[in-house]
Amino acid sequence: MNQNLFASFNIPTILGIPLVMLIIMFPTILLTPSKNLIKNRLSSLQQWLIQLTLKQMMTTHTTKGRTWSLMLLALITFIALNNILGLTPYAFTPTTQLSMNLGMAVPLWMATVLLGLRHKTKSSLAHFLPQGTPAPLIPMLIVIETISLFIQPVALAVRLTANITAGHLLMHLLGDTTLTLMSIYPASSTITTIIIVLLVTLELGVALIQAYVFTLLVSLYLHDNS
């Protein structure tokens, strides 16, 4: 049993070599290459989910924005598979690392901002100063809008990190409680075991929802700037 509550979030190593890259690449084996296999239920379900996701995120985009379809589809798949990976026993969840989530959020946010400045320069700069603003409030509003713009990638990364970490911490605490109650009150341990099973089911939904929310927000930033 880990003495440190946060020890499960440490990046695993072998001979001092971090294994995070191998862990991140591992979920890709869950995807079925439909071009090389005979079409079956799994590949059909995979294609249906891809079409549904693209329809939800790309309906309101212009032709220029729809060129990001493949990237956004890869992003939501990557985050969802890594979130689900963390629900397996003795597994490490890469998306609990704020550095990794910032590494995804900052470049994507920067790309949407630069796209807006390139193709919609006047509209992008107009967001810093709403029309009809009184002259004395202009400097303050520009500062506030600038801060809100730069805080967007931080909010993306922190939201994903906090939601995934909170669920894993709760499961860890309930697991320790169950092991303790087994030797003291067996009946109570049964109740906590049922709660853990329900919590894992909830966390499965959270893993998929957080992947969708992260990608959807990136899609909205893209829509505002394309």
Secondary structure, 3 states (H helix, E strand, C coil): CCCCCCHHHCCCEECCEECHHHHHHHHHHHCCCCCCCCCCHHHHHHHHHHHHHHHHHHCCCCCCHHHHHHHHHHHHHHHHHHHHHCCCCCCCCHHHCHHHHHHHHHHHHHHHHHHHHHHCHHHHHHCCCCCCCCHHHHHHHHHHHHHHHHCHHHHHHHHHHHHHHHHHHHHHHHHHHHHHHHCCCHHHHHHHHHHHHHHHHHHHHHHHHHHHHHHHHHHHHHHHHC
